[in-house]
Amino acid sequence: MTDRQVVVGVAVVDAGRVLAALRPGPDGGWEFPGGKVEPGETDRDAAVRELDEELGLRVTVGASLGLDQPIGDKYVLRVYLAELMSGTPVLREHTETRWVSVARLSELDWLPADRPFVPLLRATLRGGG
């Protein structure tokens, strides 16, 4: 097994909608916001920290969507469900955020690493889990 650094993505859910964030640049696209897990930090701690740093949001992180998605040779993406506790998204690293209904998640042009999580998220949220 290769030692890949974990990157956490956070599917923030509020009132039946999911927060998507647009990463700028030529390799940009829609993503579940998040970032790299620092040494000594749990995935959940990193998710809470990154959402505060990137978007000014306070969240409670829940279950993982259960997939380790490789990003190149160095990273692996894990996406976690989270509930919005407080805050309104502040654009610090993204050019746009959008609250998207579960039914419309697949309409966005997701980054390649985030795409496999969209059907998992839809199934999880439709199943009430």
C-alpha positions in Angstrom: 0.0 0.0 0.0 1.3 3.4 -0.9 1.4 6.2 1.7 -0.9 8.8 0.3 -1.8 12.0 2.1 -5.5 12.1 3.0 -7.6 15.0 1.7 -11.0 15.3 3.2 -14.0 16.7 1.4 -17.1 17.7 3.3 -20.7 17.3 2.0 -22.3 20.0 4.2 -26.0 19.3 4.4 -28.6 22.0 5.4 -32.3 21.9 4.8 -32.0 19.0 2.4 -29.4 20.8 0.2 -25.7 20.2 -0.2 -23.0 22.8 -0.4 -20.8 22.7 -3.5 -17.8 25.0 -4.0 -16.2 26.1 -7.2 -12.4 25.8 -7.3 -11.0 28.4 -9.7 -8.3 27.9 -12.4 -7.7 25.8 -15.5 -8.1 22.6 -13.5 -11.0 24.0 -11.4 -14.5 22.7 -11.0 -17.1 22.0 -8.4 -16.0 20.1 -5.3 -17.0 19.2 -1.8 -14.9 21.8 0.2 -12.2 20.5 2.5 -8.4 20.0 2.4 -5.4 18.1 3.6 -5.3 16.2 6.9 -2.3 17.6 8.8 0.0 15.3 10.9 -1.6 14.3 14.2 -5.0 15.3 13.0 -8.0 13.1 12.5 -10.1 13.3 9.3 -13.0 14.8 11.2 -10.8 17.4 12.9 -9.3 18.4 9.5 -12.8 18.7 8.0 -13.9 21.0 10.8 -10.7 23.1 10.5 -10.8 23.3 6.7 -14.5 24.4 6.5 -13.8 27.1 9.1 -10.6 28.3 7.3 -11.9 28.1 3.7 -15.5 29.2 4.1 -16.1 30.5 7.7 -18.5 27.7 8.5 -19.0 25.7 11.7 -20.0 22.1 11.0 -20.5 18.9 12.9 -18.9 16.1 10.9 -20.7 12.7 10.6 -20.1 9.5 8.7 -17.8 8.9 5.8 -19.3 8.1 2.5 -17.0 5.0 2.6 -14.7 5.5 -0.4 -11.0 6.3 -0.7 -10.7 8.0 -4.1 -7.1 8.3 -5.4 -6.0 11.8 -6.6 -2.9 11.2 -8.6 -0.1 9.3 -6.9 0.1 11.4 -3.7 -3.3 11.9 -2.3 -6.6 10.1 -1.5 -9.9 11.8 -1.1 -12.4 10.9 1.6 -15.8 12.7 1.7 -17.7 13.0 5.0 -21.2 14.1 5.6 -21.6 17.2 7.9 -24.4 19.3 9.3 -24.2 23.1 9.1 -24.2 24.5 12.6 -23.6 28.2 11.8 -22.2 30.6 9.3 -22.7 31.7 5.7 -20.1 30.7 3.1 -17.3 33.3 2.7 -15.3 33.0 -0.5 -11.6 32.7 0.4 -10.4 29.9 -1.8 -13.4 29.4 -4.1 -15.0 31.7 -6.7 -18.6 30.6 -5.9 -20.6 28.4 -3.6 -24.0 27.0 -4.3 -26.6 25.1 -2.2 -27.8 22.2 -4.4 -30.7 19.9 -4.0 -30.0 16.2 -3.9 -31.9 15.8 -7.2 -29.7 18.4 -9.0 -26.2 17.3 -7.7 -25.3 15.5 -11.0 -26.0 18.7 -12.9 -22.7 20.3 -11.7 -19.4 19.8 -13.4 -17.6 18.1 -10.5 -13.9 17.7 -10.3 -12.9 14.1 -11.3 -12.0 13.0 -7.8 -15.3 14.3 -6.4 -17.5 12.7 -9.1 -17.7 9.1 -7.6 -19.1 10.6 -4.3 -22.1 12.2 -6.0 -24.1 9.0 -6.5 -23.0 7.8 -3.0 -24.2 11.0 -1.5 -27.5 10.9 -3.4 -28.2 7.3 -2.3 -27.3 8.2 1.3 -29.4 11.3 1.6 -32.4 9.7 -0.2 -32.1 6.7 2.1 -32.4 9.0 5.1 -28.9 8.1 6.3 
